[in-house]
Amino acid sequence: MRWRWVLTWLVCVVVTIGLVALWARAVPEDAASASSVVAAVVGLFGVMAMWAWRRNPRHGVASTPVQVTDAARILARLVRRQWRNEAALRQLFDPAPLPVVWEDCPLLRVTDHRQLIGDPVTCRADQAEELAATFRALPRRRLVVLGPAGSGKTTFAVLLTLALLHDRDVDEPVPVLLSLASFDPSQETVGTWLRRRILADYPQLADTDTFGPSAVADLLADGLVLPVLDALDECPEPGRAVVLRALNDTLDPHAPLVLTCRTDDYAAAVADADVLAGAAVVSPAPVRPDDAIALLRLATPPGPRQEPWDALVDHLAQEPEGAAARALASPLTVALARAVYADAPGDPTELGDPRRFPTAEAIEHHLLDALVPTLFARAHRTSPAGWHRWDPHRARRYLTFLARGLEARGTYELAWWQLYGWVTALARPWRRAAVWGCVTAVAMPLWLGSFYVLLLVAADAHWAPTEALMWLPTTVVSVVCMQCVASWIAERPSGSIAPTPALVLIGLGGALAASSPFFFVELSRGSGVWGALGTAATFAGLYGFPALMALLSAGLPQPPGQPQRGALALRHWRQRLPAAAVTVLGVTLLGGASLAALAGGSLFASDSVTAWAHGMAFGAGMGVAQAVLGWVRSTTSPREFTTPKTSLKADRLIAVVNGVTGVVLTGVPIVALNSGAGVQPYLIWQMLIGVAALGLTGGALTLAAYAWPYYCAARTVLAVRGRLPWRLQTFLADAHRLGVLRQVGPVYQFRHARLQHRLAGARVPAARTAPGPSDAPVRGRVS
């Protein structure tokens, strides 16, 4: 971290010398005053940069054994709550899990040596104790779960996770179910990915005050985490063998592990790589028709609605090899049949019609097509308070658009922070730079107008069009320039430019762009080249350093790879309050000292007492802004696991806090430097337009580093086009509750990959022209 401090002060010294030299040559009689001004500004920003780049006081300190044990206990509780809720929404225990038998896979060359994996494995998914005991009896507690599409592999992983957590001993590893769709072995190692995903899904473990700085790394190193890795087949096809090889090469061969994959995809990956070392391999037996019908009967209310099942049973007895019998051998088809017929007033006897459904695939397609309209129509029929309703036709159109977007991007994960890539104007870095420039150009006149109205009321000032016209292009050009530099950096290979030099480069680009209009204005006024350079250099320093401070507080002004996490709470306030107080006090004193140093100069005709008061007031504002930002970023909610809604709220909170901080960091310095000039309307107006321009720049830079503004822009554009609803998160949450989507940490997936494929290939439903329910949600609840 010391090299960052050296870089900060080196930049400060170079800029100071340059500004003083230029000002001395342009206006020699004011060189002393200029030197004091520049020195105070550089000192203020230098110390703020040191604070922004401060070293973590806990860096290099490992978590204690007690903290690691507490982290394992909290992780187990969070995982249990998460998957219990998900199992309830998927109706895995209502009325009971489907009795699928899992046994040793008969395929050759996909299983390790028998001496390493132990006796043959046989277990039932609906018997939790048997499931957990079978897994614990494996010599290395490694298991690969294979099966065709729709065979219940993910359901098996969920049931196994809950079974292991039900009677887990303190020293046993915590099973953590993760989707492999987000793992790219070319970008990160298995250990790095596991740490990142665990912290993303369970950010409570990032609370260093409670668990120390290395809790997750220690849990993984000590074997206290059992990764349950779902859907190797959802990785891109060329990378499946690479993922399998990475698991073998990176993880301890005796570390517990569960992996699920489609049979054909796993066999192809093994052919290119190797089997998962020490892992037993199981695959499902076909579901017995009697078991399927028994479950469907239990899920159907007693009474007349039981009669169609009797007719279907008779058909299955007459046609034991027919399309209906083959279809009901799949857990996916049984789950779909329950949603379409058992939970809704449908007629299951139609499945026995050989003319409509000559094959098992035709039955599956029929059930997939009927799933979304059936579930949303049921929501319309049963609408007690507390839920939202959506028109079934429009809901299917929205889901079709989402499915096609995911298919086009080759993914199964709907991450809200990546939705900006679905909008052409936001998908490319250079286009985003133009968008930010347009937003600034529109916002700047409104921003300046509000300041001018306030000034008219407070000081009866007159309009100053010259200054306003100078600051408007300055702000727009500088924002576009910094966004362009950030876009160039974003398109370079990862790691080619370190983060801090990249931010310095962006700040320098903004400073040069901001100073260019003042240079030409001064030339037109006859100030000469050196005078114009001196003025431009002054504004470059006045503009560049605040912009750099805003960048350092937020990061690269490009869409982040992951949303930010944090919360506004008072947890551990006794430990955090002293550090926050020191920050506020230090910056407050620095602000007072900086302004007091200027009190004797000819540019600022104020006494030292007034300068101290003004400086400490502005310094306190800057200190409080930074302290609040640091507090929010280091706080997590201890009660909830991560969901798309909570991750969006956390990123929005930090974006807003950092946006206000960016305005303060960039707008306050010019106020501090002009506060000693007296209350003169023209000077106040000149100061306020500078505050408006700098503050708008700081707010734009900080907001551009967070996912929430891009999500809002993309959601608005897609809603205007009719592709998605205005209340997108509400719609997705309701689709999840209805069973169309499933939730994996902060992302949504379609409940079945086959459903995503089917919707993506379906014809988009036409918009309804007859009067009907609006796409705006209506209060209601699905029973």
C-alpha positions in Angstrom: 0.0 0.0 0.0 3.0 2.4 0.5 3.5 2.7 -3.2 0.0 4.2 -3.5 0.9 6.9 -1.0 4.1 7.6 -2.9 2.2 7.9 -6.1 -0.4 10.2 -4.5 2.2 12.6 -3.1 4.3 12.5 -6.3 1.3 13.6 -8.3 0.5 16.3 -5.8 4.0 17.7 -5.8 4.3 17.7 -9.6 1.0 19.5 -10.0 1.9 22.0 -7.3 5.2 22.9 -8.9 3.6 23.2 -12.3 0.8 25.4 -11.1 3.0 27.7 -9.1 5.5 28.0 -12.0 2.8 28.9 -14.5 1.1 31.3 -12.2 4.3 33.0 -11.2 5.2 33.5 -14.9 1.7 34.7 -15.8 1.1 37.0 -12.7 4.4 37.3 -10.8 3.0 39.7 -8.1 0.5 37.0 -7.0 2.8 34.1 -7.0 2.9 33.9 -3.2 -0.8 33.9 -2.9 -1.1 31.3 -5.7 1.5 29.1 -4.0 -0.5 29.1 -0.7 -3.7 28.4 -2.5 -2.3 25.5 -4.5 -0.4 24.1 -1.5 -3.5 24.1 0.7 -5.6 22.5 -2.0 -3.0 19.8 -2.7 -2.5 19.2 1.0 -6.3 18.7 1.5 -6.6 16.4 -1.4 -3.4 14.5 -0.6 -4.6 13.6 2.9 -8.0 12.7 1.5 -6.3 10.4 -1.0 -4.3 8.8 1.8 -7.6 8.2 3.7 -9.3 6.8 0.6 -6.3 4.4 0.0 -6.0 3.6 3.7 -4.8 0.1 4.5 -7.1 -2.3 6.2 -6.1 -2.4 9.8 -6.9 -6.1 9.9 -4.9 -6.9 6.8 -2.6 -9.9 7.4 -4.5 -10.9 10.6 -6.2 -14.4 10.4 -9.5 -15.3 11.9 -9.3 -17.0 15.3 -10.6 -20.7 15.7 -13.6 -19.4 17.6 -14.5 -17.0 14.8 -14.1 -19.8 12.2 -16.4 -22.1 14.3 -18.9 -19.3 14.6 -18.7 -18.7 10.8 -19.4 -22.4 10.1 -22.4 -22.3 12.4 -23.9 -19.2 10.9 -23.2 -20.5 7.4 -25.1 -23.7 8.2 -28.0 -21.8 9.5 -28.2 -19.5 6.4 -27.9 -22.4 4.0 -30.6 -24.3 5.8 -33.0 -21.4 5.8 -32.3 -20.6 2.1 -32.9 -24.1 0.8 -35.8 -24.8 3.1 -37.6 -21.8 1.6 -36.6 -22.9 -1.9 -37.8 -26.5 -1.3 -41.1 -25.1 0.0 -41.6 -23.0 -3.1 -40.7 -26.0 -5.3 -43.2 -28.1 -3.3 -40.5 -30.8 -2.7 -42.1 -31.8 0.6 -45.7 -31.2 -0.3 -47.0 -33.8 0.1 -43.7 -35.7 0.0 -40.6 -36.0 -2.2 -41.0 -38.1 -5.3 -39.5 -41.6 -4.4 -36.7 -41.7 -7.0 -34.2 -44.5 -6.5 -30.5 -43.5 -7.1 -28.0 -46.3 -7.7 -24.5 -46.9 -9.1 -24.3 -45.6 -12.7 -23.9 -48.5 -15.1 -21.8 -46.6 -17.6 -18.2 -47.6 -17.8 -15.2 -45.1 -17.7 -17.1 -42.5 -15.6 -16.3 -43.9 -12.2 -13.0 -44.2 -10.3 -11.6 -47.5 -9.0 -13.9 -49.5 -6.8 -11.2 -49.6 -4.1 -11.3 -45.8 -3.8 -15.1 -45.3 -3.9 -16.3 -48.2 -1.7 -19.3 -50.5 -2.0 -22.1 -49.9 -4.6 -24.4 -47.0 -3.7 -28.2 -47.2 -3.5 -30.5 -44.7 -1.9 -33.9 -43.1 -2.1 -34.4 -39.4 -2.5 -37.4 -39.3 -0.3 -35.6 -40.8 2.7 -33.6 -38.0 4.3 -31.9 -40.2 6.9 -30.9 -42.8 4.3 -29.7 -40.2 1.9 -27.4 -38.6 4.5 -26.2 -41.9 5.9 -25.4 -43.2 2.4 -23.3 -40.1 1.6 -21.5 -40.2 4.9 -20.6 -43.9 4.3 -18.6 -43.0 1.2 -14.8 -43.3 1.9 -14.0 -39.9 0.6 -17.5 -38.4 0.7 -17.4 -37.6 -3.0 -20.4 -38.1 -5.2 -21.2 -37.4 -8.9 -25.0 -37.3 -9.7 -25.8 -38.1 -13.3 -29.0 -38.3 -15.3 -30.8 -37.0 -18.4 -32.5 -33.7 -18.5 -35.4 -33.5 -16.1 -34.3 -36.5 -14.0 -34.2 -34.6 -10.7 -30.5 -33.9 -10.3 -31.0 -30.5 -8.8 -33.8 -31.8 -6.5 -31.4 -34.5 -5.3 -28.8 -31.9 -4.5 -31.3 -29.8 -2.6 -32.6 -32.8 -0.6 -29.0 -34.0 0.1 -28.0 -30.6 1.3 -31.0 -30.4 3.7 -30.5 -34.0 4.9 -26.9 -33.3 5.8 -27.8 -30.1 7.6 -30.6 -31.7 9.6 -28.3 -33.7 11.9 -24.9 -32.1 11.2 -22.3 -32.4 13.9 -20.2 -29.4 14.8 -17.1 -30.7 13.1 -18.8 -31.8 9.9 -18.4 -29.6 6.8 -21.3 -27.4 5.8 -22.9 -28.3 2.5 -23.2 -25.2 0.3 -25.2 -25.6 -3.0 -23.7 -23.5 -5.8 -24.4 -23.3 -9.5 -21.4 -24.0 -11.8 -22.8 -21.7 -14.5 -20.8 -18.8 -13.1 -17.5 -20.5 -12.9 -14.9 -19.7 -15.6 -11.6 -21.5 -14.9 -9.8 -19.3 -17.4 -10.4 -16.3 -15.1 -10.1 -17.7 -11.6 -9.2 -20.8 -9.6 -11.7 -23.1 -7.9 -10.7 -21.7 -4.5 -11.1 -18.1 -5.6 -14.5 -18.8 -7.2 -15.7 -20.7 -4.1 -14.7 -17.8 -1.9 -16.3 -15.2 -4.2 -19.6 -17.1 -4.5 -19.9 -17.9 -0.8 -19.3 -14.3 0.1 -21.7 -13.1 -2.6 -24.5 -15.5 -1.5 -23.8 -15.1 2.2 -22.3 -11.7 2.8 -22.7 -12.0 6.5 -19.4 -13.9 6.5 -17.7 -10.7 5.3 -18.3 -9.1 8.7 -14.7 -8.9 9.8 -15.7 -7.5 13.2 -17.5 -10.8 14.0 -15.7 -13.4 11.9 -12.3 -11.9 11.2 -10.8 -11.2 7.8 -10.2 -14.8 6.6 -13.2 -16.8 7.8 -14.3 -18.1 4.4 -10.7 -18.9 3.4 -10.2 -20.8 6.6 -13.4 -22.7 6.3 -12.3 -23.9 2.8 -8.8 -24.6 3.9 -9.9 -26.6 7.0 -12.4 -28.7 5.0 -15.4 -27.2 6.8 -17.3 -26.5 3.5 -18.8 -29.3 1.4 -19.3 -27.8 -2.1 -22.4 -29.1 -3.8 -21.8 -28.0 -7.4 -24.9 -28.2 -9.5 -25.1 -28.4 -13.3 -21.7 -28.9 -14.8 -23.6 -29.2 -18.1 -24.6 -25.5 -17.8 -20.9 -24.5 -18.3 -20.0 -23.8 -22.0 -19.3 -27.0 -23.8 -15.5 -26.5 -24.4 -15.0 -25.6 -20.7 -16.7 -28.6 -19.0 -13.5 -30.8 -19.3 -11.5 -27.8 -18.1 -13.7 -27.4 -15.0 -13.5 -31.1 -14.3 -9.7 -30.9 -14.6 -9.6 -27.9 -12.4 -11.6 -29.7 -9.7 -9.1 -32.6 -9.8 -6.0 -30.4 -9.9 -7.0 -27.8 -7.3 -9.0 -29.5 -4.6 -7.7 -32.0 -2.2 -8.7 -35.5 -3.5 -9.9 -36.3 0.0 -12.0 -33.1 0.3 -15.8 -33.8 0.2 -17.5 -32.8 -3.0 -20.8 -33.3 -4.8 -21.2 -32.7 -8.5 -24.3 -32.9 -10.7 -24.3 -33.1 -14.5 -26.2 -34.6 -17.4 -24.9 -38.1 -18.3 -23.8 -37.5 -21.8 -22.1 -34.2 -21.0 -20.2 -35.8 -18.1 -19.1 -38.7 -20.2 -17.8 -36.3 -22.9 -15.9 -34.2 -20.2 -14.4 -37.4 -18.7 -13.2 -38.4 -22.1 -11.3 -35.1 -22.5 -10.1 -34.9 -18.9 -10.6 -37.6 -16.3 -13.0 -38.9 -13.8 -13.6 -36.9 -10.6 -11.0 -38.5 -8.3 -12.4 -40.7 -5.5 -16.1 -40.0 -6.4 -18.9 -42.5 -6.6 -21.3 -42.0 -9.5 -25.1 -42.5 -9.2 -27.9 -42.2 -11.7 -31.7 -42.5 -11.2 -33.9 -45.4 -12.0 -37.1 -44.5 -13.9 -40.0 -43.4 -11.8 -42.6 -46.1 -11.3 -46.0 -45.1 -12.7 -47.7 -46.2 -9.5 -45.4 -43.9 -7.4 -46.0 -41.0 -9.8 -49.8 -41.4 -9.7 -49.8 -41.8 -5.9 -47.9 -38.5 -5.5 -50.2 -36.7 -7.9 -53.3 -38.1 -6.1 -52.0 -36.8 -2.8 -51.4 -33.4 -4.3 -54.9 -33.2 -5.7 -57.8 -32.2 -3.3 -60.0 -35.1 -2.4 -63.4 -35.4 -4.1 -64.5 -35.4 -7.7 -61.1 -34.2 -8.9 -59.6 -37.6 -8.0 -61.7 -39.3 -10.8 -59.6 -38.2 -13.8 -56.6 -39.9 -12.1 -58.5 -43.1 -11.9 -59.1 -42.9 -15.6 -55.4 -42.3 -16.2 -54.5 -45.2 -14.1 -56.7 -47.5 -16.2 -55.0 -46.2 -19.3 -51.6 -46.8 -17.9 -52.6 -50.4 -17.0 -53.7 -50.9 -20.6 -50.7 -49.2 -22.2 -47.8 -49.8 -19.8 -45.3 -48.9 -22.7 -47.4 -46.0 -24.0 -46.4 -42.3 -24.3 -48.0 -41.4 -21.0 -46.2 -44.2 -19.0 -42.9 -43.2 -20.5 -43.5 -39.5 -19.8 -44.4 -40.1 -16.2 -41.2 -42.0 -15.7 -39.4 -38.5 -15.6 -39.5 -36.5 -12.4 -39.7 -33.3 -14.5 -42.9 -34.5 -16.2 -44.4 -35.5 -12.8 -43.7 -32.0 -11.4 -45.2 -30.4 -14.5 -48.3 -32.6 -14.3 -48.8 -31.6 -10.7 -48.7 -27.9 -11.6 -51.0 -28.2 -14.6 -53.5 -30.8 -13.3 -53.2 -31.4 -9.5 -52.9 -27.7 -8.5 -55.3 -26.5 -11.2 -58.7 -27.7 -12.6 -57.2 -29.5 -15.5 -58.1 -32.9 -17.0 -55.1 -35.3 -16.8 -57.0 -37.9 -18.9 -56.0 -36.0 -22.0 -52.4 -37.3 -21.6 -53.7 -40.7 -22.7 -54.9 -39.5 -26.1 -52.4 -41.0 -28.6 -53.5 -38.7 -31.4 -52.6 -35.6 -29.5 -49.6 -37.0 -27.7 -48.0 -39.8 -29.7 -44.7 -39.5 -27.8 -43.5 -38.8 -24.3 -41.7 -35.7 -25.8 -45.1 -34.4 -27.0 -46.5 -34.7 -23.5 -43.5 -32.8 -22.0 -43.9 -30.0 -24.6 -47.6 -29.8 -23.9 -47.0 -29.5 -20.1 -44.2 -26.9 -20.6 -46.4 -24.8 -22.8 -49.3 -25.0 -20.3 -47.2 -24.3 -17.2 -46.9 -20.5 -17.3 -50.5 -19.8 -18.3 -51.8 -22.2 -15.7 -49.8 -20.8 -12.9 -50.6 -17.2 -13.6 -54.3 -18.0 -14.3 -54.4 -19.7 -10.9 -53.0 -16.5 -9.4 -55.9 -14.6 -10.9 -58.5 -17.0 -9.5 -57.1 -17.1 -6.0 -56.1 -13.6 -5.1 -56.3 -12.9 -1.3 -54.3 -9.8 -0.1 -50.6 -9.8 -0.1 -49.7 -11.0 -3.6 -49.6 -9.5 -7.1 -51.4 -10.7 -10.1 -50.2 -10.5 -13.7 -52.0 -11.0 -17.0 -51.1 -14.6 -18.1 -50.6 -13.6 -21.8 -48.3 -10.7 -20.9 -46.5 -12.7 -18.3 -45.7 -15.4 -20.8 -44.5 -12.7 -23.3 -42.2 -11.3 -20.6 -40.8 -14.7 -19.7 -40.3 -15.6 -23.4 -38.2 -12.4 -23.8 -36.2 -13.3 -20.8 -35.7 -16.9 -22.0 -34.5 -15.7 -25.4 -32.2 -13.2 -23.9 -30.6 -15.9 -21.7 -30.3 -18.3 -24.6 -28.7 -15.6 -26.8 -26.1 -15.1 -24.1 -25.5 -18.8 -23.5 -26.4 -18.7 -19.8 -29.0 -19.9 -17.4 -28.6 -17.2 -14.8 -30.7 -14.0 -14.9 -28.5 -11.5 -13.0 -30.1 -8.1 -12.6 -26.8 -6.3 -12.7 -26.1 -7.7 -16.2 -29.4 -6.5 -17.7 -27.7 -3.4 -19.2 -26.1 -5.7 -21.7 -29.6 -6.4 -23.2 -29.9 -2.7 -24.3 -27.9 -1.6 -27.3 -27.1 1.8 -26.0 -25.6 0.4 -22.8 -24.0 -2.8 -24.1 -20.7 -1.3 -25.4 -18.3 0.8 -23.3 -18.1 3.6 -25.9 -21.8 3.8 -26.2 -22.1 4.1 -22.5 -19.7 7.0 -22.6 -22.0 8.8 -25.0 -25.0 8.1 -22.9 -23.4 9.5 -19.8 -22.5 12.6 -21.8 -26.1 13.1 -22.9 -27.3 12.6 -19.3 -24.9 15.2 -18.1 -25.8 17.6 -20.8 -29.5 17.3 -19.9 -28.9 17.4 -16.2 -26.5 20.3 -16.1 -28.9 23.1 -17.1 -31.5 21.9 -14.7 -28.8 21.6 -12.0 -27.5 25.2 -12.7 -31.0 26.5 -12.9 -31.9 25.3 -9.4 -28.8 26.9 -8.0 -29.6 30.1 -9.8 -33.1 30.2 -8.4 -31.8 29.7 -4.9 -29.2 32.5 -5.5 -31.9 34.9 -6.7 -33.9 34.3 -3.5 -30.9 34.5 -1.2 -28.6 37.2 -2.7 -30.6 38.9 -5.5 -27.8 38.0 -8.0 -27.9 38.6 -11.7 -27.5 36.0 -14.4 -24.0 35.2 -15.4 -24.2 33.5 -18.8 -20.5 33.5 -19.5 -19.6 31.4 -16.5 -22.6 29.1 -17.1 -21.7 28.6 -20.8 -18.1 27.8 -19.8 -19.0 25.2 -17.1 -21.6 23.4 -19.2 -19.2 22.2 -22.0 -16.5 21.7 -19.4 -18.6 19.3 -17.4 -20.0 17.4 -20.4 -16.6 17.1 -22.2 -14.8 16.0 -19.0 -17.4 13.4 -18.1 -17.4 12.0 -21.7 -13.6 12.1 -21.7 -13.3 10.2 -18.4 -15.9 7.7 -19.6 -14.0 7.1 -22.8 -10.7 6.5 -20.9 -12.6 4.1 -18.6 -14.0 2.4 -21.7 -10.6 2.0 -23.1 -9.3 0.5 -19.9 -12.4 -1.8 -19.6 -11.7 -3.2 -23.1 -8.1 -4.0 -22.3 -7.1 -7.5 -21.0 -7.9 -8.0 -17.3 -5.1 -7.0 -15.1 -3.1 -5.2 -17.8 -3.5 -1.9 -15.8 -3.6 -1.8 -12.0 -6.7 -0.3 -10.5 -5.1 2.8 -8.9 -3.0 3.9 -12.0 -6.2 3.4 -14.1 -8.1 5.8 -11.8 -5.3 8.3 -11.9 -5.3 8.1 -15.7 -9.0 8.7 -15.8 -8.7 11.7 -13.5 -5.9 13.2 -15.6 -8.0 12.8 -18.7 -10.9 14.6 -17.0 -8.7 17.4 -15.8 -7.3 18.1 -19.2 -10.7 18.0 -20.8 -12.1 20.3 -18.1 -9.3 22.9 -18.5 -9.4 23.2 -22.3 -12.5 25.5 -22.5 -10.9 27.9 -20.0 -7.7 28.0 -22.0 -9.4 29.2 -25.2 -11.6 31.6 -23.3 -8.6 33.2 -21.7 -6.9 33.4 -25.1 -9.9 35.2 -26.5 -9.7 37.7 -23.7 -6.1 38.6 -24.6 -4.4 36.9 -21.6 -1.7 35.4 -23.7 -0.5 31.8 -23.9 1.1 31.7 -20.5 -1.8 33.4 -18.8 -4.2 31.0 -20.5 -2.1 28.1 -19.5 -2.0 29.3 -15.9 -5.7 29.6 -15.7 -6.2 26.2 -17.4 -3.7 24.6 -15.1 -5.5 26.1 -12.1 -8.9 24.7 -13.2 -7.3 21.4 -14.1 -6.0 21.0 -10.5 -9.3 22.3 -9.1 -11.2 19.9 -11.3 -8.9 16.9 -11.5 -8.2 16.3 -7.8 -11.8 16.2 -6.7 -12.6 13.9 -9.6 -9.8 11.6 -8.6 -11.1 11.6 -5.0 -14.6 10.6 -6.3 -13.0 7.9 -8.5 -11.0 6.5 -5.5 -14.1 6.3 -3.4 -16.1 4.4 -6.0 -13.8 2.7 -8.4 -13.8 2.3 -12.2 -16.8 4.2 -13.7 -18.0 1.1 -15.6 -20.6 -1.6 -14.8 -19.2 -3.8 -12.1 -18.9 -7.6 -12.3 -20.8 -8.0 -9.0 -23.2 -5.7 -7.1 -22.0 -4.0 -4.0 -23.0 -5.3 -0.6 -23.6 -3.3 2.6 -26.2 -2.0 4.9 -27.0 1.0 7.1 -27.1 -0.5 10.6 -25.5 0.1 14.0 -23.9 -3.3 14.4 -20.5 -3.2 16.2 -20.9 0.6 16.5 -18.7 0.6 19.6 -15.8 -0.8 17.6 -16.4 1.3 14.6 -17.3 4.6 16.1 -13.7 5.6 17.2 -12.4 5.1 13.7 -15.2 7.0 12.2 -14.7 9.8 14.7 -11.0 10.0 14.0 -11.8 10.3 10.3 -14.2 13.1 10.8 -12.0 14.9 13.3 -8.9 14.6 11.1 -10.6 15.9 8.0 -12.3 18.7 9.9 -9.0 19.9 11.4 -7.4 19.6 8.0 -10.1 21.7 6.4 -9.7 24.4 9.0 -5.9 24.5 8.8 -6.0 24.7 5.0 -8.4 27.6 4.9 -6.5 29.4 7.7 -3.4 29.2 5.7 -5.1 31.2 3.0 -6.5 33.9 5.3 -3.5 36.2 4.9 -3.3 36.0 1.1 -4.6 38.8 -1.1 -7.0 36.5 -2.8 -9.0 35.8 0.4 -9.7 38.9 2.6 -10.9 37.1 5.7 -9.5 36.8 9.2 -8.0 33.5 10.4 -10.9 32.9 12.9 -13.5 33.0 10.1 -11.3 30.9 7.8 -10.9 28.3 10.6 -14.7 28.2 11.1 -15.5 27.9 7.4 -12.7 25.3 6.8 -13.8 23.1 9.7 -17.4 23.2 8.6 -16.6 22.1 5.1 -14.0 19.6 6.4 -16.6 18.1 8.7 -18.9 17.6 5.8 -16.3 15.8 3.8 -15.3 13.7 6.8 -18.8 12.7 7.6 -19.5 11.7 4.0 -16.4 9.4 3.8 -17.1 8.0 7.3 -20.7 7.1 6.4 -19.6 5.5 3.1 -17.0 3.4 4.9 -19.6 2.4 7.6 -22.2 1.3 5.0 -19.7 -0.7 3.0 -18.4 -2.7 6.0 -21.9 -3.5 7.4 -24.0 -6.6 6.5 -27.4 -7.8 7.6 -27.1 -10.8 9.9 -30.6 -12.1 9.4 -31.1 -12.7 5.7 -29.3 -14.6 3.0 -28.7 -12.9 -0.3 -31.6 -12.7 -2.8 -31.9 -10.6 -6.0 -34.1 -8.1 -4.0 -31.6 -7.7 -1.1 -28.6 -7.5 -3.4 -30.4 -4.8 -5.4 -31.3 -2.8 -2.3 -27.7 -3.1 -1.0 -26.2 -1.9 -4.2 -28.7 1.0 -4.5 -28.0 2.1 -0.9 -24.2 2.2 -1.4 -24.7 3.9 -4.8 -26.8 6.7 -3.3 -24.5 7.1 -0.4 -21.4 7.2 -2.6 -23.2 9.5 -5.1 -23.8 12.0 -2.3 -20.2 11.5 -1.2 -19.0 12.2 -4.7 -20.9 15.5 -4.8 -19.4 16.5 -1.5 -15.9 15.5 -2.4 -16.0 17.4 -5.7 -18.2 20.4 -4.7 -17.0 21.3 -1.2 -13.4 22.2 -2.0 -14.3 25.1 -4.3 -16.7 26.4 -1.6 -13.9 26.2 0.9 -11.5 28.1 -1.3 -14.0 30.9 -2.0 -15.7 31.2 1.4 -13.3 33.9 2.6 -14.0 36.3 -0.3 -17.0 37.8 1.4 -20.7 37.7 0.6 -20.8 39.2 -2.9 -23.7 38.0 -5.2 -21.5 37.7 -8.3 -18.8 35.8 -6.5 -21.4 33.6 -4.8 -22.9 32.8 -8.2 -19.5 32.1 -9.7 -18.8 29.8 -6.7 -22.2 28.0 -7.0 -21.9 27.2 -10.7 -18.5 25.7 -10.0 -20.0 23.7 -7.2 -22.8 22.6 -9.5 -20.4 21.5 -12.2 -18.0 19.8 -10.0 -20.6 18.2 -7.9 -22.5 16.9 -10.9 -19.2 15.4 -12.2 -18.5 13.7 -8.9 -22.0 12.3 -8.7 -21.9 11.0 -12.3 -18.5 9.3 -11.7 -19.5 7.6 -8.5 -22.9 6.4 -9.8 -21.2 5.1 -12.9 -19.2 2.6 -10.8 -22.4 0.8 -9.5 -24.8 -1.6 -11.0 -28.0 0.0 -9.9 -28.0 3.0 -12.3 -27.4 0.7 -15.3 -30.1 -1.6 -14.2 -32.6 1.3 -13.8 -31.7 2.6 -17.3 -32.0 -0.9 -18.9 -35.3 -1.7 -17.1 -36.8 1.6 -18.2 -35.8 1.2 -21.8 -37.1 -2.4 -21.9 -40.3 -1.4 -20.2 -40.9 1.5 -22.6 -40.5 -1.0 -25.5 -43.0 -3.4 -23.8 -40.4 -6.2 -23.4 -40.5 -6.3 -19.6 -42.9 -4.9 -16.9 -42.1 -1.6 -15.1 -42.0 -3.4 -11.8 -39.6 -6.0 -12.9 -38.3 -7.2 -9.5 -41.9 -7.7 -8.3 -42.7 -9.7 -11.4 -39.7 -11.9 -11.0 -40.4 -12.4 -7.3 -44.0 -13.5 -8.1 -42.8 -15.8 -10.9 -40.4 -17.3 -8.4 -43.2 -17.8 -5.8 -45.4 -19.4 -8.5 -42.8 -21.9 -9.4 -41.7 -20.6 -12.8 -38.3 -19.4 -11.6 -35.9 -20.6 -9.0 -33.6 -18.5 -6.9 -29.9 -19.3 -6.5 -28.3 -16.6 -4.4 -28.7 -13.2 -6.0 -29.7 -14.6 -9.4 -32.8 -16.2 -10.9 -33.0 -19.2 -13.1 -35.9 -20.8 -14.9 -37.1 -23.7 -12.7 -36.2 -26.2 -15.4 -33.7 -25.7 -18.2 -36.1 -27.4 -20.5 -38.6 -24.6 -19.7 -36.1 -22.0 -20.7 -35.4 -23.8 -24.0 -39.0 -24.3 -24.7 -39.9 -20.6 -24.1 -37.0 -19.4 -26.1 -38.1 -21.4 -29.1 -41.8 -20.6 -28.8 -43.7 -18.0 -30.8 -44.0 -14.8 -28.8 -47.6 -14.3 -27.7 -49.3 -11.4 -29.4 -50.4 -8.5 -27.3 -54.1 -8.6 -26.3 -56.2 -6.0 -28.0 -59.4 -6.7 -26.1 -59.9 -5.0 -22.8 -58.2 -7.0 -20.1 -56.1 -6.7 -17.0 -53.2 -4.3 -17.1 -49.7 -5.4 -16.8 -49.5 -3.4 -13.6 -49.6 -5.8 -10.7 -52.7 -6.1 -8.6 -52.8 -7.1 -5.0 -53.5 -10.7 -4.5 -52.0 -14.0 -3.3 -51.7 -17.5 -4.7 -52.8 -20.2 -2.3 
